[in-house]
Structure formats: C-alpha cells, structure tokens
Amino acid sequence: MSGGGQATEQRSGSRFLYDSFDAAAAATAAARIDANERVAQVQFAMLDQRLDRIEALMERLERRLWLTVYGVVGLILAQGVATLIGIGPV
C-alpha cells in the first residue's frame, strides 16, 4: 500500500539541527531587542524624573507640616504664658 502519497520522514532531536539558520530573522530579532532596551531606558529615565519630582513635593509638604506644628506649639505656649501672667499677683 505504498501508493503515490507523501512519505513521512521521522526525525528525532531538536528542530534546530535540521532547520537552516536565518540571518535576517536573527538580525531583526536583535534589532527588536535593542529597540526594547532603548524604550526601557527611556521609561526608567522618566520614572526617575517623576520620583525626583515626588520627592521634592514631599520635602515641601514636610516643611509645611513642621511649620504648622511649630505654629500650634507656639500658640499653646503663648496661651500658657498669658494664663500664668493673668493668674500671678497683681
């Protein structure tokens, strides 16, 4: 029963042993990897800039918070001193 059909060849092992090397496809893959690396570098640079801006904003917020705390403490101390002056001998 071996008619005019296709003969199937049984091969074992890796397909890379039988397929030819395609230099164009390898160059395209290398160019794609290089492009992805450049995109990643740009993304990390932008992320670094954003983090720097966030850090500067946090420093400004911290400075404002401490000024508020010092203002409240100063107000409480001023009221305490005023109370002590008012309670003292006339």
All heavy atoms as an XYZ file, in Angstrom:
680
protein
N       0.808     -1.171      0.000
C       0.000      0.000      0.000
C       0.858      1.244      0.000
O       0.526      2.226      0.595
C      -0.864      0.020      1.239
C      -1.912     -1.054      1.201
S      -3.028     -0.761      2.470
C      -4.385     -0.045      1.807
N       1.883      1.187     -0.656
C       2.689      2.393     -0.766
C       2.391      3.023     -2.102
O       3.059      2.805     -3.070
C       4.171      2.072     -0.612
O       4.560      1.175     -1.628
N       1.344      3.809     -2.111
C       0.895      4.446     -3.339
C       1.710      5.696     -3.612
O       2.863      5.832     -3.241
N       1.092      6.660     -4.246
C       1.756      7.890     -4.613
C       1.702      8.932     -3.512
O       1.918     10.100     -3.766
N       1.364      8.556     -2.283
C       1.258      9.509     -1.173
C       2.619     10.038     -0.727
O       3.664      9.583     -1.181
N       2.604     11.029      0.165
C       3.845     11.613      0.656
C       4.479     10.690      1.683
O       3.797     10.071      2.490
C       3.581     12.969      1.313
C       3.108     14.038      0.342
C       2.853     15.352      1.088
O       2.667     15.345      2.276
N       2.842     16.433      0.337
N       5.760     10.607      1.585
C       6.488      9.815      2.567
C       6.760     10.696      3.769
O       7.224     11.813      3.642
C       7.804      9.311      1.976
N       6.445     10.198      4.933
C       6.703     10.970      6.153
C       8.039     10.544      6.703
O       8.313      9.363      6.878
C       5.594     10.722      7.186
O       5.538      9.345      7.472
C       4.255     11.222      6.682
N       8.848     11.523      6.957
C      10.195     11.262      7.454
C      10.193     11.462      8.958
O       9.767     12.485      9.464
C      11.169     12.245      6.799
C      12.602     12.020      7.188
C      13.511     13.000      6.469
O      13.197     13.383      5.337
O      14.520     13.369      7.070
N      10.632     10.481      9.678
C      10.690     10.556     11.132
C      12.055     11.076     11.549
O      13.072     10.474     11.238
C      10.448      9.165     11.745
C       9.055      8.632     11.517
C       8.014      9.436     12.286
O       8.299      9.956     13.342
N       6.824      9.525     11.727
N      12.065     12.218     12.215
C      13.318     12.778     12.714
C      13.204     12.936     14.214
O      12.153     13.312     14.729
C      13.601     14.140     12.089
C      13.846     14.077     10.598
C      14.363     15.379     10.103
N      13.238     16.269      9.775
C      13.373     17.422      9.168
N      14.559     17.863      8.833
N      12.338     18.165      8.896
N      14.276     12.709     14.874
C      14.282     12.909     16.316
C      15.292     13.998     16.641
O      16.207     14.271     15.875
C      14.655     11.612     17.041
O      15.966     11.234     16.685
N      15.115     14.621     17.777
C      16.038     15.675     18.183
C      15.447     17.047     17.950
O      14.283     17.213     17.612
N      16.270     18.019     18.100
C      15.845     19.403     18.006
C      15.593     19.810     16.560
O      16.275     19.348     15.645
C      16.922     20.306     18.607
O      16.592     21.651     18.415
N      14.632     20.688     16.364
C      14.367     21.187     15.019
C      15.516     22.052     14.530
O      15.692     22.250     13.343
C      13.063     21.963     14.964
C      13.087     23.274     15.728
C      11.749     23.993     15.566
N      11.708     25.183     16.387
C      12.002     26.407     15.951
N      12.356     26.576     14.695
N      11.933     27.435     16.763
N      16.315     22.591     15.474
C      17.436     23.447     15.097
C      18.564     22.662     14.430
O      19.418     23.232     13.777
C      17.969     24.202     16.317
C      16.942     25.121     16.912
C      16.346     24.826     18.122
C      16.555     26.270     16.246
C      15.401     25.660     18.657
C      15.602     27.119     16.783
C      15.025     26.811     17.990
N      18.549     21.340     14.579
C      19.541     20.514     13.902
C      19.252     20.409     12.407
O      20.158     20.195     11.605
C      19.571     19.112     14.510
C      20.055     19.020     15.953
C      19.906     17.583     16.448
C      21.492     19.472     16.052
N      17.975     20.588     12.028
C      17.583     20.379     10.647
C      17.256     21.680      9.915
O      17.379     21.749      8.709
C      16.374     19.445     10.604
C      16.663     18.126     11.275
C      16.142     17.829     12.522
C      17.495     17.194     10.667
C      16.428     16.629     13.147
C      17.777     15.996     11.286
C      17.249     15.721     12.521
O      17.539     14.539     13.127
N      16.781     22.712     10.649
C      16.439     23.979     10.003
C      17.696     24.798      9.763
O      18.640     24.786     10.545
C      15.484     24.782     10.880
C      14.105     24.147     10.940
O      13.817     23.327     10.053
O      13.347     24.473     11.871
N      17.695     25.519      8.658
C      18.844     26.364      8.357
C      18.763     27.644      9.180
O      17.693     28.074      9.613
C      18.869     26.700      6.865
O      17.721     27.455      6.531
N      19.912     28.251      9.380
C      19.994     29.487     10.157
C      19.574     30.654      9.281
O      20.082     30.839      8.179
C      21.421     29.697     10.668
C      21.595     30.950     11.452
C      21.053     31.067     12.717
C      22.281     32.035     10.929
C      21.200     32.224     13.455
C      22.435     33.199     11.658
C      21.895     33.297     12.921
N      18.639     31.439      9.758
C      18.151     32.590      9.011
C      18.771     33.846      9.614
O      18.352     34.321     10.669
C      16.627     32.642      9.086
C      16.040     33.697      8.163
O      16.813     34.297      7.386
O      14.819     33.907      8.233
N      19.773     34.404      8.956
C      20.498     35.566      9.469
C      19.615     36.801      9.507
O      19.739     37.628     10.409
C      21.737     35.826      8.620
N      18.717     36.934      8.548
C      17.841     38.109      8.514
C      16.905     38.109      9.720
O      16.676     39.148     10.343
C      17.055     38.149      7.221
N      16.363     36.945     10.036
C      15.466     36.853     11.188
C      16.227     37.120     12.478
O      15.709     37.768     13.393
C      14.809     35.485     11.238
N      17.461     36.645     12.570
C      18.272     36.894     13.761
C      18.596     38.381     13.893
O      18.569     38.937     14.995
C      19.552     36.073     13.703
N      18.893     39.041     12.775
C      19.183     40.478     12.802
C      17.936     41.257     13.190
O      18.014     42.232     13.946
C      19.697     40.938     11.447
N      16.784     40.840     12.698
C      15.533     41.500     13.047
C      15.246     41.337     14.535
O      14.828     42.278     15.202
C      14.373     40.928     12.221
O      14.682     41.070     10.839
C      13.079     41.624     12.521
N      15.485     40.143     15.040
C      15.266     39.897     16.465
C      16.226     40.732     17.302
O      15.837     41.301     18.333
C      15.439     38.420     16.781
N      17.468     40.847     16.881
C      18.444     41.660     17.612
C      18.052     43.124     17.581
O      18.168     43.826     18.588
C      19.833     41.463     17.015
N      17.552     43.608     16.458
C      17.112     44.998     16.364
C      15.905     45.238     17.254
O      15.799     46.287     17.903
C      16.769     45.344     14.920
N      15.019     44.265     17.322
C      13.844     44.392     18.179
C      14.258     44.424     19.649
O      13.738     45.223     20.437
C      12.890     43.231     17.895
C      11.572     43.372     18.583
C      10.582     42.286     18.186
N      11.224     41.027     17.861
C      10.967     40.310     16.770
N      10.083     40.739     15.909
N      11.574     39.169     16.546
N      15.218     43.604     20.019
C      15.711     43.592     21.398
C      16.379     44.924     21.731
O      16.156     45.493     22.805
C      16.684     42.412     21.613
C      15.917     41.091     21.584
C      17.437     42.560     22.917
C      16.797     39.864     21.558
N      17.186     45.451     20.803
C      17.825     46.748     21.017
C      16.786     47.851     21.182
O      16.919     48.718     22.047
C      18.763     47.088     19.858
C      20.013     46.217     19.841
O      20.337     45.622     20.891
O      20.661     46.140     18.770
N      15.749     47.819     20.358
C      14.694     48.832     20.464
C      13.978     48.727     21.798
O      13.697     49.742     22.444
C      13.703     48.671     19.314
N      13.702     47.515     22.237
C      13.059     47.325     23.539
C      13.940     47.815     24.677
O      13.448     48.390     25.645
C      12.693     45.849     23.753
C      11.493     45.439     22.942
O      10.655     46.264     22.587
N      11.391     44.154     22.641
N      15.248     47.606     24.571
C      16.167     48.093     25.606
C      16.189     49.611     25.639
O      16.209     50.213     26.713
C      17.569     47.544     25.363
C      17.705     46.070     25.671
C      19.075     45.509     25.325
O      19.897     46.249     24.740
O      19.321     44.341     25.653
N      16.163     50.261     24.467
C      16.135     51.729     24.425
C      14.839     52.257     25.030
O      14.845     53.244     25.774
C      16.306     52.229     22.998
C      17.731     52.097     22.488
C      17.933     52.862     21.189
N      17.013     52.465     20.124
C      17.250     51.509     19.232
N      18.391     50.837     19.277
N      16.362     51.218     18.310
N      13.725     51.616     24.718
C      12.440     52.027     25.282
C      12.466     51.871     26.801
O      11.999     52.751     27.536
C      11.282     51.218     24.660
C       9.987     51.424     25.429
C      11.096     51.596     23.205
N      13.023     50.776     27.279
C      13.108     50.560     28.725
C      13.979     51.622     29.387
O      13.648     52.116     30.476
C      13.657     49.164     29.018
N      15.078     52.010     28.741
C      15.942     53.055     29.295
C      15.196     54.383     29.386
O      15.294     55.088     30.392
C      17.194     53.218     28.438
C      18.195     52.100     28.586
C      19.375     52.257     27.630
O      19.362     53.090     26.740
N      20.386     51.428     27.819
N      14.436     54.717     28.358
C      13.671     55.961     28.376
C      12.606     55.911     29.466
O      12.393     56.884     30.194
C      13.032     56.220     26.989
C      12.033     57.358     27.041
C      14.113     56.507     25.964
N      11.954     54.777     29.598
C      10.924     54.640     30.634
C      11.528     54.779     32.028
O      10.948     55.431     32.900
C      10.209     53.300     30.495
C       9.274     53.247     29.312
C       8.645     51.883     29.132
O       9.145     50.876     29.634
N       7.540     51.838     28.395
N      12.694     54.176     32.257
C      13.335     54.302     33.567
C      13.792     55.730     33.819
O      13.722     56.226     34.950
C      14.508     53.333     33.704
C      14.083     51.938     34.069
C      14.333     50.881     33.216
C      13.432     51.684     35.262
C      13.930     49.597     33.539
C      13.026     50.411     35.602
C      13.282     49.362     34.729
N      14.249     56.428     32.788
C      14.647     57.829     32.948
C      13.436     58.683     33.332
O      13.530     59.538     34.227
C      15.289     58.348     31.662
N      12.311     58.456     32.673
C      11.105     59.203     33.005
C      10.612     58.864     34.414
O      10.170     59.741     35.154
C       9.993     58.914     31.980
C      10.294     59.433     30.594
S      10.614     61.206     30.544
C       9.020     61.831     31.010
N      10.710     57.614     34.791
C      10.323     57.205     36.135
C      11.209     57.877     37.174
O      10.732     58.337     38.213
C      10.405     55.681     36.263
C      10.010     55.088     37.605
C       8.545     55.370     37.903
C      10.278     53.600     37.601
N      12.498     57.961     36.888
C      13.436     58.626     37.798
C      13.079     60.099     37.946
O      13.107     60.644     39.057
C      14.860     58.460     37.274
C      15.899     58.851     38.295
O      15.666     58.607     39.510
O      16.954     59.391     37.889
N      12.721     60.760     36.838
C      12.315     62.167     36.913
C      11.046     62.337     37.737
O      10.940     63.264     38.553
C      12.084     62.726     35.510
C      13.352     62.939     34.722
C      13.065     63.457     33.322
O      11.915     63.648     32.930
N      14.126     63.684     32.559
N      10.095     61.452     37.540
C       8.857     61.524     38.327
C       9.142     61.335     39.807
O       8.582     62.038     40.657
C       7.870     60.460     37.858
C       7.227     60.753     36.541
C       6.241     59.678     36.183
N       5.813     59.804     34.806
C       5.216     58.855     34.137
N       4.974     57.692     34.717
N       4.847     59.040     32.890
N       9.996     60.380     40.126
C      10.328     60.143     41.536
C      11.037     61.344     42.140
O      10.806     61.682     43.308
C      11.183     58.884     41.671
C      10.449     57.570     41.413
C      11.422     56.400     41.458
C       9.336     57.365     42.415
N      11.893     62.011     41.369
C      12.556     63.223     41.857
C      11.529     64.314     42.155
O      11.628     65.008     43.173
C      13.585     63.724     40.849
C      14.825     62.844     40.777
O      15.056     62.058     41.728
O      15.561     62.939     39.768
N      10.549     64.486     41.257
C       9.509     65.492     41.492
C       8.682     65.150     42.731
O       8.356     66.031     43.530
C       8.595     65.605     40.278
C       9.135     66.552     39.227
C       8.114     66.791     38.162
N       8.074     65.569     37.342
C       7.191     65.299     36.417
N       6.222     66.131     36.170
N       7.245     64.188     35.722
N       8.341     63.873     42.888
C       7.562     63.457     44.055
C       8.358     63.702     45.330
O       7.815     64.167     46.335
C       7.152     61.974     43.927
C       6.107     61.821     42.827
C       6.623     61.437     45.248
C       5.784     60.386     42.480
N       9.651     63.414     45.286
C      10.497     63.641     46.457
C      10.556     65.123     46.811
O      10.470     65.493     47.987
C      11.902     63.108     46.178
C      12.815     63.154     47.381
C      14.162     62.531     47.099
O      14.303     61.818     46.095
O      15.078     62.772     47.894
N      10.666     65.995     45.818
C      10.691     67.442     46.077
C       9.362     67.904     46.674
O       9.343     68.713     47.615
C      10.988     68.189     44.787
N       8.255     67.382     46.138
C       6.951     67.735     46.689
C       6.798     67.260     48.130
O       6.232     67.965     48.973
C       5.835     67.157     45.824
C       5.635     67.802     44.458
C       4.628     67.010     43.641
C       5.189     69.236     44.608
N       7.319     66.081     48.420
C       7.244     65.563     49.794
C       8.070     66.417     50.751
O       7.661     66.655     51.895
C       7.707     64.101     49.832
C       6.689     63.151     49.248
S       7.235     61.438     49.225
C       7.496     61.120     50.935
N       9.229     66.897     50.302
C      10.052     67.759     51.144
C       9.328     69.067     51.442
O       9.352     69.555     52.575
C      11.401     68.025     50.481
C      12.324     66.823     50.487
C      13.619     67.073     49.737
O      13.820     68.211     49.234
O      14.425     66.137     49.652
N       8.687     69.652     50.419
C       7.923     70.876     50.637
C       6.771     70.644     51.597
O       6.506     71.456     52.497
C       7.390     71.410     49.309
C       8.458     72.024     48.444
C       7.938     72.496     47.109
N       6.718     73.272     47.215
C       5.857     73.438     46.226
N       6.084     72.889     45.050
N       4.776     74.157     46.398
N       6.073     69.518     51.449
C       4.967     69.188     52.335
C       5.456     68.982     53.765
O       4.817     69.437     54.720
C       4.252     67.933     51.825
C       3.039     67.477     52.620
C       1.947     68.546     52.573
C       2.515     66.171     52.059
N       6.600     68.325     53.918
C       7.159     68.110     55.247
C       7.509     69.442     55.906
O       7.249     69.653     57.097
C       8.403     67.226     55.150
C       9.024     66.896     56.490
C      10.275     66.052     56.365
O      10.757     65.866     55.238
O      10.754     65.592     57.409
N       8.102     70.352     55.118
C       8.453     71.675     55.647
C       7.197     72.405     56.115
O       7.167     72.996     57.207
C       9.165     72.476     54.567
C       9.876     73.691     55.074
C      10.669     74.403     53.995
N      11.456     73.479     53.172
C      11.464     73.473     51.843
N      10.762     74.352     51.167
N      12.189     72.603     51.175
N       6.124     72.357     55.332
C       4.865     72.998     55.720
C       4.278     72.356     56.970
O       3.737     73.047     57.838
C       3.849     72.904     54.583
C       4.156     73.792     53.425
C       3.116     73.649     52.351
N       3.420     74.463     51.193
C       2.709     74.467     50.094
N       1.642     73.697     49.986
N       3.049     75.239     49.086
N       4.381     71.046     57.051
C       3.851     70.346     58.215
C       4.585     70.770     59.484
O       3.964     71.038     60.515
C       3.971     68.830     58.013
C       3.491     67.956     59.170
C       1.997     68.123     59.368
C       3.837     66.511     58.903
N       5.920     70.846     59.405
C       6.688     71.257     60.582
C       6.383     72.701     60.959
O       6.307     73.044     62.139
C       8.181     71.056     60.365
C       8.594     69.629     60.572
C       9.062     68.766     59.643
C       8.543     68.894     61.802
N       9.303     67.540     60.200
C       8.992     67.594     61.534
C       8.141     69.205     63.094
C       9.072     66.606     62.510
C       8.211     68.222     64.072
C       8.674     66.940     63.776
N       6.201     73.584     59.987
C       5.822     74.963     60.293
C       4.467     75.016     60.998
O       4.276     75.790     61.947
C       5.788     75.804     59.012
C       7.144     76.193     58.441
C       6.967     76.878     57.084
C       7.896     77.097     59.396
N       3.541     74.173     60.572
C       2.237     74.108     61.222
C       2.374     73.609     62.657
O       1.771     74.170     63.586
C       1.291     73.187     60.433
O       1.201     73.654     59.087
C      -0.083     73.142     61.053
N       3.178     72.565     62.846
C       3.386     72.024     64.196
C       4.010     73.077     65.099
O       3.569     73.296     66.242
C       4.264     70.743     64.145
C       4.736     70.339     65.534
C       3.491     69.611     63.491
N       5.046     73.759     64.602
C       5.694     74.798     65.410
C       4.724     75.939     65.708
O       4.736     76.514     66.802
C       6.942     75.337     64.711
C       8.100     74.363     64.708
C       8.912     74.257     63.584
C       8.383     73.561     65.791
C       9.975     73.372     63.559
C       9.427     72.670     65.786
C      10.233     72.580     64.662
O      11.276     71.701     64.647
N       3.870     76.283     64.767
C       2.877     77.332     64.993
C       1.884     76.947     66.076
O       1.554     77.761     66.950
N       1.406     75.714     66.046
C       0.457     75.248     67.065
C       1.130     75.211     68.430
O       0.549     75.655     69.436
C      -0.120     73.861     66.677
C      -0.897     73.242     67.827
C      -0.996     73.975     65.444
N       2.347     74.706     68.493
C       3.072     74.658     69.771
C       3.306     76.079     70.284
O       3.147     76.356     71.485
C       4.408     73.885     69.626
C       5.292     74.066     70.838
C       4.130     72.410     69.383
N       3.672     76.995     69.408
C       3.874     78.391     69.815
C       2.589     79.006     70.343
O       2.605     79.753     71.334
N       1.459     78.728     69.705
C       0.174     79.247     70.154
C      -0.171     78.701     71.533
O      -0.621     79.463     72.413
C      -0.912     78.884     69.151
C      -2.330     79.380     69.448
C      -2.368     80.899     69.420
C      -3.304     78.805     68.453
N       0.044     77.404     71.730
C      -0.248     76.798     73.036
C       0.646     77.408     74.107
O       0.186     77.736     75.211
C      -0.094     75.263     72.966
C      -1.207     74.671     72.098
C      -0.112     74.648     74.362
C      -1.036     73.204     71.788
N       1.933     77.576     73.823
C       2.845     78.187     74.798
C       2.454     79.639     75.090
O       2.505     80.082     76.249
C       4.281     78.117     74.292
C       4.930     76.730     74.298
C       6.314     76.792     73.665
C       5.008     76.179     75.708
N       2.038     80.369     74.072
C       1.626     81.768     74.274
C       0.391     81.841     75.167
O       0.306     82.703     76.060
C       1.355     82.424     72.932
N      -0.552     80.932     74.941
C      -1.739     80.919     75.793
C      -1.371     80.541     77.228
O      -1.912     81.084     78.186
C      -2.782     79.948     75.247
C      -3.493     80.450     74.015
C      -4.498     79.451     73.485
O      -4.524     78.286     73.899
N      -5.339     79.904     72.558
N      -0.438     79.589     77.373
C       0.016     79.211     78.718
C       0.687     80.357     79.426
O       0.444     80.612     80.611
N       1.530     81.083     78.752
C       2.217     82.238     79.351
C       1.199     83.314     79.698
O       1.274     83.933     80.778
C       3.310     82.765     78.403
C       3.836     84.113     78.848
C       4.435     81.759     78.284
N       0.238     83.557     78.806
C      -0.797     84.560     79.097
C      -1.604     84.165     80.312
O      -1.976     85.011     81.139
C      -1.699     84.746     77.885
N      -1.904     82.883     80.459
C      -2.642     82.418     81.608
C      -1.831     82.596     82.882
O      -2.344     83.031     83.906
C      -3.035     80.933     81.432
O      -3.777     80.806     80.228
C      -3.880     80.448     82.592
N      -0.547     82.275     82.807
C       0.305     82.419     84.002
C       0.455     83.890     84.383
O       0.476     84.240     85.583
C       1.698     81.816     83.724
C       1.765     80.299     83.679
C       3.169     79.842     83.309
C       1.338     79.688     85.004
N       0.535     84.759     83.445
C       0.646     86.186     83.737
C      -0.649     86.695     84.351
O      -0.647     87.491     85.287
C       1.016     86.985     82.459
C       2.438     86.658     82.047
C       0.850     88.486     82.685
C       2.848     87.277     80.726
N      -1.782     86.220     83.863
C      -3.085     86.646     84.374
C      -3.357     86.102     85.765
O      -4.030     86.744     86.576
N      -2.838     84.933     86.094
C      -3.086     84.302     87.388
C      -2.134     84.883     88.446
O      -2.456     84.940     89.623
C      -2.907     82.772     87.293
C      -4.014     82.186     86.434
C      -2.950     82.122     88.673
C      -3.905     80.703     86.224
N      -0.987     85.335     88.063
C       0.031     85.810     89.001
C      -0.441     87.001     89.825
O      -1.535     87.536     89.633
N       0.371     87.441     90.811
C      -0.021     88.559     91.682
C      -0.180     89.839     90.885
O       0.541     90.096     89.930
C       1.115     88.670     92.679
C       2.252     87.919     92.081
C       1.682     86.927     91.100
N      -1.119     90.620     91.333
C      -1.416     91.864     90.628
C      -0.548     92.993     91.106
O      -0.185     93.272     92.131
C      -2.901     92.225     90.797
C      -3.232     93.494     90.069
C      -3.775     91.094     90.358
